[in-house]
Amino acid sequence: MTWKIEYAECKIVKNDDVGEMYLFLNDIDCQKTDASSTADKSNSARSI
């Protein structure tokens, strides 16, 4: 598997081998910022 790290307002780890899977890292800056409308702040990881 190849993991690509995309730097946005919130750190997003995207695994292209599994399609669209985003891991939202538990991080203070991530919690403070609306990084993505698809991010559920109550979940540390969410599959789309």
Secondary structure, DSSP 8 states (H G I E B T S, - for coil): --EEEE-SSS-EEEEGGGSSEEEE---HHHHHS---TT--TT-SEEE-
